[in-house]
Amino acid sequence: MATITVLDQNTINKIAAGEVIERPASVVKELLENAIDAQATAVTVEIRDGGISMIRVTDNGSGIPRDQISLAFLRHATSKIRSVEDLFTISSLGFRGEALASIAAVSQVELITKTSDSLTGFRYQIEGGTEKGLEEVGAPEGTTFIARNLFYNTPVRKKFLKSPMTEGGYVADLVEKIALSHPELSVRFIQNNQNKLYTSGNHNLRDLVYTVYGREVTANLLPVEGEEGEICIGGFVGKPLIGRGNRNYENYFINGRYIKSNIISRAIEEAYKPYLMQHKYPFTLLHFTIAQDFLDVNVHPTKMELRFKDNDQVYRAVYHAVKEALAEKELIPRVTLQEEKEEKTSKERQEHVRIPHPEPFEQRRKALLSEAPPAQPQPSLVKESAVPYGMEKRSPAQSPAEPPKPSEPSEPPKPLKPSEPLKQQPPVQMDLFEEKFLDPAARARHRLIGQVFGTYWMVEYDGQLIIIDQHAAHEKILYEKTMNQLKNREYDTQMISPPIILTLSANEALLLERYMEQFTRLGFEIEGFGGREFAVRGVPSNLLSIAKKELLMEMLDELAQEGISGEPDMVCQRVASMSCKAAVKGNHDLSPAEADALIDQLLKLENPYHCPHGRPVMISMTKYELEKKFKRIV
């Protein structure tokens, strides 16, 4: 048997660093969270070579007193908690006391810091966990943390890093997430001496979305507000037309902490299921305020995961908040006959929006060097808006300067002063529909034009050409009709002979038994047929014409992919999805009277704009676009 020995402190530190510091983005995350915990109102992140050769994070927070500087780099040394009980009420982003020790163990660190009650600052150097020096220097209030040559003393780990461009992308994504989680914080990001991001810190979440994601996303936001028990939710979700092919646009923050949660993601995607096509994911920016005793944040070294006291309550709160934001909104996609100019890239936008002055802490640093009084920051140029749930407004000691930003189309033009010369004001983007196309009051103004390709019906309405997909429309009508019948128990069982025999795997048989009560309540009669075979002897009467073995197996497959077990609505939704198979198909001629009846039935639906599979039921085109295409408008 091998001899058991106690590891030396240097090895212990490097092992601990491996749990916390995976790549340059991990360093930036820990340092940004420390800056926020230090009540900073402005922070600058600068990297070179993707953060591998240099990371610099400068903030205007409270700083570190001289007698605590070396303590801050010891493992499990922290100002955030005092006892194990504090872990259950922790409100700061960092608390483990491992961040600085882990960073210092695998890089060459230089720290410059000053507190408000100190006349001078201090410069501290530590490399590979070994102290190199502490000296007094002139410095502005706050902290500058520089980490050079990451993993210089652990070459094996350095070898597993990606290219500088890829690592820089991870850092950029992380900085954007931190900026979105704290609208009150002014964040500047510099990569290889180029400005990549600058946020104003004016508490306006919509401004942040514009800065990070651009005009298209900002123009398609829907506000979210929800509350259930100890959970408050605020922020925005995107209209279905800005769906993406991955989950990168699903952003949610709990008490200012960026996290990942399968429960929250599942609730969001379930609420969007009637609006998005399969394998498409929505844009969300949700801020949660949750009581600390409802959470356990001490479950992962990187603090990217947490545990909830009641998963079902979280799921319900998210699902209903997102669903209510999407419900009863006019969600008809507008199409153009001419491709619009692509939105400027984030880099182009940042180069266009030049920063007029350095941040306050940079001004003070330069003033100290030149022995000149610091310049006053310019006043904010963007009107402050209401703070969403979870974004409590602090009163900063200094307000960071804010870069000028192009006027957003949703903001009304400011009135001119009498002394100002008259200038043409920028156009204001109006909502596409002042009144919903499917409102009963608007129905009298519909003019049915006709059918094209045996599939699409064209309707003229208030300067719009509305094109309706008859198959998608009929699918949606059947789906909601079936859902209402099942929920209100307005169904009966139709016996079938011979019965449908299902041969199931062990997992499928367990799944059927788990949901058997729900199937029975909905009108199915299913019984064992020996071994792993089951006989379906009765089905809901509205499914009689489409009840097939393949459809029933497909429904079981879909249920197997769901994560919330025992949810009665899931079986209803899958049964209703089966009813869509009876919808009128494309390339099928309908009479004008039948098309009119189809539109009348759409008026009564909760969500008439998307079929159960997420495809649009209708699209719109403006008279302006047609006239532009025919050169009536140049």
C-alpha positions in Angstrom: 0.0 0.0 0.0 1.3 3.5 -0.9 2.3 5.7 2.0 -0.1 8.5 2.9 1.5 11.9 3.2 0.2 15.4 3.9 0.6 17.7 0.9 2.7 20.9 1.2 0.9 24.3 1.1 2.0 25.2 -2.4 0.5 22.0 -3.9 -2.7 22.5 -1.9 -3.0 26.1 -3.2 -2.5 24.9 -6.8 -5.1 22.2 -6.5 -7.6 24.7 -5.0 -6.8 27.1 -7.8 -7.8 24.4 -10.3 -11.3 24.2 -8.7 -11.8 28.0 -9.0 -9.6 29.3 -11.9 -10.2 27.4 -15.1 -9.3 30.1 -17.6 -8.8 33.9 -17.8 -12.6 34.5 -17.7 -12.6 32.8 -14.2 -10.1 35.4 -13.0 -12.2 38.3 -14.4 -15.3 36.9 -12.8 -13.8 36.7 -9.3 -12.3 40.2 -9.5 -15.5 41.8 -10.9 -17.5 40.2 -8.1 -15.0 41.5 -5.5 -15.4 45.0 -7.1 -19.2 44.9 -6.8 -19.0 43.7 -3.2 -16.7 46.6 -2.5 -19.5 49.0 -3.6 -17.8 50.1 -6.7 -19.9 52.3 -9.1 -17.4 52.0 -12.0 -15.0 49.3 -13.1 -12.6 48.8 -16.0 -11.5 45.4 -17.3 -8.5 45.2 -19.6 -7.0 42.1 -21.1 -4.2 41.2 -23.5 -3.8 38.0 -25.5 -7.2 36.8 -24.3 -6.2 37.4 -20.7 -3.4 34.9 -20.7 -0.6 37.5 -20.6 -2.3 40.2 -18.7 -5.6 41.0 -16.9 -6.2 44.3 -15.2 -9.3 45.1 -13.2 -9.7 48.7 -11.8 -12.5 49.8 -9.6 -13.5 52.8 -7.5 -14.7 50.8 -4.5 -13.8 50.9 -0.9 -10.3 49.5 -1.2 -8.3 47.3 1.2 -6.7 48.6 4.4 -2.9 48.1 4.7 -3.0 45.6 7.5 -5.5 43.4 5.6 -3.8 43.2 2.2 -1.6 40.1 2.9 -4.5 38.5 4.7 -6.7 38.8 1.6 -4.4 36.4 -0.2 -4.6 33.6 2.3 -7.0 30.7 1.6 -10.4 30.9 3.3 -9.7 34.5 4.4 -12.8 36.6 3.7 -14.7 39.7 5.0 -18.0 38.3 3.8 -18.8 35.7 6.5 -17.9 35.0 10.1 -19.5 31.6 10.9 -21.3 28.7 9.2 -24.6 30.3 9.9 -23.7 33.2 7.6 -23.7 30.8 4.6 -27.5 30.7 4.8 -28.0 34.4 4.7 -25.1 35.5 2.4 -25.9 38.4 0.1 -22.4 39.2 -1.3 -21.3 37.7 -4.6 -18.1 36.3 -3.2 -17.7 34.6 0.2 -15.5 31.5 0.0 -12.2 33.4 0.5 -10.5 31.3 -2.2 -10.5 33.7 -5.2 -7.4 35.9 -4.5 -5.4 32.9 -3.1 -6.2 30.8 -6.2 -5.3 33.6 -8.6 -2.1 34.4 -6.9 -1.1 30.7 -6.8 -1.0 30.4 -10.7 -0.1 34.0 -11.8 2.1 37.0 -11.1 -0.1 39.4 -9.2 0.3 43.1 -8.5 -2.3 44.9 -6.3 -2.6 48.7 -5.9 -5.3 49.8 -3.4 -6.3 52.8 -1.3 -9.1 53.3 1.2 -11.0 56.6 1.7 -9.5 57.2 5.1 -5.9 56.7 4.0 -3.6 59.4 2.7 -1.7 57.1 0.4 -2.2 53.8 -1.3 -0.2 50.6 -1.2 1.4 48.3 -3.9 1.5 44.6 -3.1 3.2 41.9 -5.2 2.8 38.2 -5.0 3.9 35.5 -7.5 2.9 31.9 -7.4 1.7 32.4 -3.8 5.0 33.9 -2.6 5.0 37.5 -1.4 7.5 39.8 -3.2 6.9 43.1 -1.6 4.6 45.8 -0.1 5.3 49.5 -0.5 3.5 52.8 -0.1 2.5 54.6 -3.4 0.2 57.4 -4.6 -3.1 56.0 -5.8 -6.8 57.0 -6.2 -9.4 55.5 -3.9 -10.3 51.9 -5.0 -8.4 48.9 -6.2 -6.4 47.9 -9.3 -5.6 44.2 -9.6 -3.2 43.0 -12.3 -2.6 39.3 -13.0 0.2 38.5 -15.5 1.2 35.2 -17.2 -1.6 33.0 -16.1 -0.6 29.4 -15.4 3.1 30.4 -15.8 4.0 27.9 -13.1 1.6 25.1 -14.2 2.5 24.6 -17.9 0.3 21.5 -18.3 -2.8 23.5 -17.4 -1.7 26.4 -19.7 -1.4 24.0 -22.5 -5.2 23.2 -22.3 -6.2 26.9 -22.8 -7.8 27.8 -26.1 -6.4 30.4 -28.5 -6.1 34.0 -27.3 -9.1 35.0 -29.5 -11.3 32.2 -28.0 -10.3 33.0 -24.4 -10.9 36.7 -25.1 -14.4 35.8 -26.3 -15.1 34.0 -23.0 -14.0 37.1 -21.1 -16.1 39.4 -23.3 -19.2 37.2 -22.7 -18.6 37.2 -19.0 -18.1 40.9 -18.8 -21.4 41.4 -20.7 -23.2 39.1 -18.2 -21.8 41.0 -15.2 -22.9 44.3 -16.8 -26.4 43.0 -17.5 -26.7 41.8 -13.9 -25.8 45.2 -12.4 -27.3 48.2 -14.4 -26.1 50.5 -11.6 -22.5 49.7 -12.4 -20.5 51.4 -15.2 -18.5 48.8 -16.9 -15.7 49.4 -19.4 -14.0 46.5 -21.3 -10.8 46.9 -23.2 -9.2 44.1 -25.3 -5.8 44.5 -26.8 -6.1 48.3 -26.4 -9.5 48.5 -28.2 -12.7 49.6 -26.4 -15.2 46.7 -26.7 -17.9 47.7 -24.2 -18.9 50.7 -22.2 -22.0 50.9 -20.1 -23.3 54.0 -18.4 -24.4 52.6 -15.1 -27.6 54.7 -15.2 -29.8 51.9 -13.8 -31.7 51.6 -17.2 -32.0 47.9 -18.2 -33.3 48.7 -21.7 -30.2 50.9 -22.4 -28.0 48.0 -21.3 -29.8 45.7 -23.8 -29.2 48.2 -26.5 -25.5 48.5 -25.7 -24.9 44.8 -25.5 -27.3 43.3 -28.1 -28.2 46.2 -30.4 -31.3 47.7 -31.9 -33.1 44.6 -33.2 -33.3 42.9 -29.9 -34.1 46.2 -28.0 -37.0 46.9 -30.4 -38.5 43.5 -29.7 -38.6 43.4 -25.9 -41.6 42.6 -23.7 -41.6 43.6 -20.1 -41.9 40.9 -17.4 -43.2 41.3 -13.9 -44.2 38.5 -11.6 -44.3 37.5 -7.9 -45.0 34.3 -6.1 -44.3 33.8 -2.4 -40.7 34.7 -1.8 -39.9 35.2 -5.5 -40.1 38.5 -7.4 -39.2 38.6 -11.1 -38.6 41.6 -13.4 -36.9 42.3 -16.6 -37.6 41.6 -20.3 -38.3 38.7 -22.7 -37.9 38.9 -26.4 -40.6 38.4 -29.0 -40.5 35.0 -30.7 -39.1 36.5 -33.9 -35.7 37.0 -32.3 -35.3 33.4 -31.3 -31.8 31.9 -31.5 -30.4 28.4 -32.2 -28.8 28.0 -28.7 -29.4 29.1 -25.1 -26.8 31.9 -25.1 -29.5 34.6 -25.1 -31.2 33.2 -22.0 -30.0 35.5 -19.2 -31.2 35.4 -15.7 -29.8 36.7 -12.5 -30.6 35.9 -8.9 -30.0 38.7 -6.4 -27.5 40.1 -8.8 -25.7 36.8 -9.3 -25.3 35.4 -12.8 -26.2 31.7 -12.6 -27.3 28.7 -14.7 -30.3 26.7 -13.7 -32.0 23.8 -15.5 -35.2 24.5 -13.6 -35.4 28.1 -14.8 -34.4 27.3 -18.4 -37.0 24.6 -18.5 -39.7 26.9 -17.3 -38.8 29.6 -19.8 -38.7 27.2 -22.7 -42.0 25.6 -21.7 -43.7 29.0 -21.6 -42.3 29.7 -25.1 -43.1 26.3 -26.5 -46.3 27.5 -28.3 -44.4 30.5 -29.8 -41.1 29.1 -31.0 -40.2 26.4 -33.4 -38.4 23.3 -32.2 -34.7 23.8 -31.4 -35.2 27.6 -31.2 -34.5 29.4 -27.9 -35.7 32.8 -26.7 -34.0 36.0 -25.5 -34.6 36.6 -21.9 -33.2 39.1 -19.3 -34.7 38.3 -16.0 -33.7 39.6 -12.6 -34.9 37.6 -9.5 -35.1 38.9 -6.0 -35.4 35.9 -3.7 -35.1 35.6 0.1 -31.7 34.4 1.1 -33.1 31.5 3.3 -34.8 30.2 0.1 -31.4 29.6 -1.6 -28.2 27.6 -1.0 -25.4 29.3 -3.0 -22.7 27.2 -1.5 -22.9 24.2 -3.9 -20.2 24.9 -6.4 -16.7 26.5 -6.3 -17.4 28.9 -9.1 -20.8 29.9 -7.6 -22.5 29.4 -11.1 -25.1 27.0 -9.6 -27.3 27.1 -6.6 -30.1 25.1 -4.9 -33.7 26.2 -4.3 -35.7 25.3 -1.2 -38.8 24.6 -3.5 -38.0 23.8 -7.1 -41.7 23.6 -8.1 -42.4 27.1 -6.8 -39.5 28.5 -8.8 -40.7 26.7 -11.9 -44.3 28.0 -11.5 -43.2 31.6 -10.9 -41.0 31.7 -14.0 -43.4 29.8 -16.2 -46.4 32.1 -15.3 -44.4 35.3 -15.5 -43.0 34.6 -18.9 -46.3 33.2 -20.2 -48.2 36.3 -19.1 -45.7 38.5 -20.8 -46.3 36.8 -24.1 -50.0 36.3 -23.8 -52.4 38.7 -25.5 -49.6 40.5 -27.4 -49.8 41.2 -31.1 -47.0 38.9 -32.3 -47.5 39.0 -36.1 -44.0 39.0 -37.7 -43.5 41.8 -40.2 -41.7 40.9 -43.4 -40.1 43.3 -45.9 -39.5 42.9 -49.6 -36.1 44.5 -49.4 -33.4 43.3 -47.1 -32.7 45.9 -44.4 -29.2 46.9 -43.6 -27.6 44.6 -41.1 -27.2 45.9 -37.6 -23.8 47.2 -36.9 -21.6 44.7 -35.0 -20.9 45.3 -31.4 -17.3 46.4 -32.3 -18.6 48.9 -34.8 -21.1 50.3 -32.3 -18.4 50.7 -29.7 -16.0 52.4 -32.1 -18.8 54.7 -33.1 -19.8 55.6 -29.6 -16.5 57.1 -28.4 -15.9 57.6 -24.7 -15.6 61.4 -24.1 -13.7 61.2 -20.8 -12.1 58.6 -18.6 -13.9 57.2 -15.6 -13.7 59.2 -12.3 -11.0 56.9 -10.8 -8.9 57.3 -14.0 -9.3 61.0 -13.7 -8.1 61.0 -10.2 -5.1 58.8 -11.0 -4.0 61.1 -13.8 -4.6 64.1 -11.6 -2.3 62.6 -8.9 0.4 62.1 -11.5 0.2 65.6 -12.9 -0.6 67.2 -9.5 -3.6 68.9 -11.2 -7.2 68.9 -9.8 -9.3 66.2 -11.3 -11.9 67.2 -14.0 -15.5 66.8 -13.1 -17.4 64.0 -14.8 -20.0 65.1 -17.4 -23.6 64.8 -16.4 -25.5 61.7 -17.6 -26.9 62.1 -21.1 -29.5 59.3 -20.9 -32.7 59.7 -19.0 -32.9 57.4 -16.0 -35.8 54.9 -16.0 -37.5 52.8 -13.3 -35.4 50.1 -11.7 -36.7 46.5 -12.3 -37.1 44.0 -9.6 -33.8 43.0 -8.0 -32.1 46.2 -9.1 -32.1 48.3 -5.9 -30.6 51.7 -6.6 -27.5 52.6 -4.6 -26.4 56.2 -4.1 -22.9 56.1 -5.5 -20.2 58.4 -4.3 -19.4 59.2 -7.8 -21.4 58.8 -11.0 -19.3 57.5 -13.9 -19.3 59.5 -17.0 -21.6 58.2 -19.7 -20.8 58.1 -23.4 -23.2 59.7 -25.9 -25.5 57.2 -27.5 -27.6 57.4 -30.7 -31.2 58.2 -30.0 -33.3 55.1 -29.8 -36.3 55.1 -32.1 -38.6 54.3 -29.1 -37.6 57.5 -27.3 -39.7 60.5 -28.2 -37.8 63.6 -29.5 -37.0 66.2 -26.8 -38.8 69.6 -27.2 -36.7 72.4 -28.6 -35.9 75.4 -26.5 -37.2 78.8 -27.9 -33.6 80.0 -28.5 -32.7 76.9 -30.5 -33.0 76.9 -34.3 -35.6 74.6 -35.7 -34.2 71.1 -36.7 -35.8 68.2 -38.2 -36.5 65.6 -35.5 -35.8 61.9 -36.0 -38.8 59.7 -36.9 -40.5 57.9 -34.0 -41.1 54.2 -34.5 -44.8 53.5 -33.8 -46.2 50.1 -32.8 -47.1 48.1 -35.9 -50.7 47.7 -34.8 -52.6 50.4 -32.9 -55.4 47.9 -32.7 -55.0 44.2 -32.9 -55.8 42.6 -36.2 -57.8 39.9 -34.4 -59.8 42.1 -32.1 -63.5 41.7 -32.7 -63.8 45.5 -33.2 -61.3 45.2 -36.1 -63.0 42.3 -37.8 -65.4 44.5 -39.8 -62.4 46.2 -41.5 -60.9 42.9 -42.8 -61.1 42.5 -46.6 -60.6 38.9 -47.7 -58.7 39.0 -51.0 -58.2 35.3 -51.8 -56.1 32.2 -51.6 -52.7 31.6 -53.2 -50.9 28.2 -53.7 -53.9 26.5 -52.1 -52.4 27.2 -48.7 -52.2 31.0 -47.9 -55.1 33.4 -47.4 -54.5 37.1 -48.0 -56.4 39.8 -46.0 -56.2 43.6 -46.4 -56.4 45.5 -43.1 -55.6 49.2 -42.3 -52.7 49.5 -44.7 -51.4 46.0 -44.0 -51.4 42.8 -46.1 -51.9 39.9 -43.7 -51.0 36.5 -45.0 -52.5 33.5 -43.1 -51.3 29.9 -43.3 -54.5 27.9 -43.3 -52.8 24.7 -42.0 -51.1 26.4 -39.1 -54.3 28.3 -38.3 -56.4 25.2 -38.2 -53.8 23.3 -36.2 -53.9 26.1 -33.5 -57.7 26.1 -33.4 -57.8 22.3 -32.9 -55.1 22.4 -30.3 -56.7 25.1 -28.1 -60.1 23.5 -28.6 -58.8 20.1 -27.4 -56.9 21.7 -24.5 -60.1 23.4 -23.3 -62.1 20.2 -23.6 -59.5 18.3 -21.6 -59.1 20.8 -18.9 -62.9 21.3 -18.5 -63.4 17.5 -18.8 -65.7 17.9 -21.8 -64.8 14.6 -23.4 -65.9 11.0 -23.6 -64.3 7.7 -24.4 -64.7 6.0 -27.8 -64.0 2.3 -27.7 -61.9 0.9 -30.6 -61.8 -2.6 -32.0 -59.4 -4.2 -32.5 -57.3 -2.4 -29.8 -54.0 -0.8 -30.5 -51.2 -2.9 -29.1 -48.1 -1.1 -27.8 -44.8 -2.9 -27.2 -42.8 -0.8 -24.7 -39.3 -0.9 -23.3 -38.8 -1.1 -19.5 -38.5 2.7 -19.3 -41.5 3.3 -21.5 -43.6 0.9 -19.4 -42.6 2.7 -16.2 -43.5 6.1 -17.9 -46.9 4.8 -18.9 -47.6 3.5 -15.4 -46.5 6.9 -13.9 -49.0 8.8 -16.1 -51.7 6.1 -16.2 -54.1 8.1 -14.0 -53.8 11.2 -16.2 -54.4 9.1 -19.3 -57.5 7.5 -17.8 -58.9 10.9 -16.7 -58.6 12.1 -20.3 -60.6 9.3 -21.8 -58.0 6.6 -22.6 -58.6 3.0 -21.6 -55.3 1.2 -21.4 -54.6 -2.2 -19.8 -51.8 -4.7 -19.6 -51.6 -7.3 -22.4 -48.9 -9.5 -21.0 -45.2 -8.8 -20.6 -44.3 -5.3 -21.8 -47.3 -5.1 -24.1 -50.3 -2.8 -23.4 -53.7 -2.7 -25.2 -55.3 0.7 -25.9 -59.0 -0.2 -26.0 -60.4 3.3 -25.8 -59.4 6.9 -26.8 -60.9 10.3 -26.4 -63.6 10.7 -29.0 -62.0 13.7 -30.7 -58.9 11.6 -31.4 -60.7 8.6 -32.9 -59.9 9.5 -36.5 -56.2 9.9 -35.9 -55.5 7.4 -33.1 -52.5 5.4 -34.5 -49.8 3.3 -32.8 -47.1 5.7 -34.1 -48.8 8.8 -32.7 -49.2 7.2 -29.2 -45.5 6.1 -29.2 -44.5 9.6 -30.3 -46.4 11.0 -27.4 -44.7 8.7 -24.9 -41.3 9.7 -26.4 -42.1 13.4 -25.8 -43.2 12.7 -22.2 -39.9 10.9 -21.6 -38.0 14.0 -22.5 -39.7 16.2 -20.0 -38.1 16.8 -16.6 -41.1 17.7 -14.4 -42.7 14.3 -13.4 -46.3 13.9 -12.6 -47.4 17.2 -14.2 -51.0 16.7 -15.4 -50.9 19.5 -18.0 -48.1 17.8 -19.8 -50.3 14.8 -20.8 -53.0 17.3 -21.9 -50.6 19.2 -24.1 -49.3 16.0 -25.7 -52.9 14.8 -26.4 -53.8 18.2 -27.8 -50.7 18.1 -30.0 -52.0 14.8 -31.4 -55.3 16.5 -32.4 -53.3 18.8 -34.7 -52.9 15.8 -37.1 -56.5 16.3 -38.1 -55.9 19.9 -39.3 -56.6 20.9 -42.9 -53.4 20.5 -44.9 -51.7 22.9 -47.3 -52.6 22.6 -51.0 -56.2 22.3 -50.1 -58.7 24.7 -51.5 -61.0 26.4 -49.0 -64.0 28.5 -49.9 -64.1 32.1 -48.9 -66.8 31.3 -46.4 -64.6 28.6 -44.8 -61.7 31.0 -44.7 -63.9 33.6 -43.0 -65.0 31.0 -40.4 -61.3 30.1 -39.8 -60.5 33.8 -39.0 -63.6 34.0 -36.8 -62.3 31.0 -34.8 -58.8 32.6 -34.5 -60.5 35.6 -32.8 -61.3 33.4 -29.8 -57.9 31.9 -29.2 -55.5 32.8 -26.4 -52.5 32.7 -28.7 -53.6 32.9 -32.4 -50.2 33.9 -33.7 -48.2 30.7 -33.5 -49.2 27.1 -34.2 -48.5 24.4 -31.5 -45.1 23.8 -33.1 -44.0 27.5 -32.9 -44.5 28.4 -36.6 -46.2 31.7 -37.3 -49.8 31.5 -38.2 -49.7 34.8 -40.0 -47.3 37.4 -41.2 -47.8 41.0 -42.3 -46.5 43.3 -45.0 -47.1 47.1 -45.1 -48.4 49.1 -48.0 -45.2 51.2 -47.7 -43.0 48.2 -48.5 -45.0 47.3 -51.6 -45.0 50.8 -52.9 -41.2 51.0 -52.3 -40.7 47.9 -54.3 -42.8 49.3 -57.2 -40.7 52.5 -57.0 -43.7 54.6 -56.1 -41.6 55.7 -53.1 -37.9 56.3 -53.6 
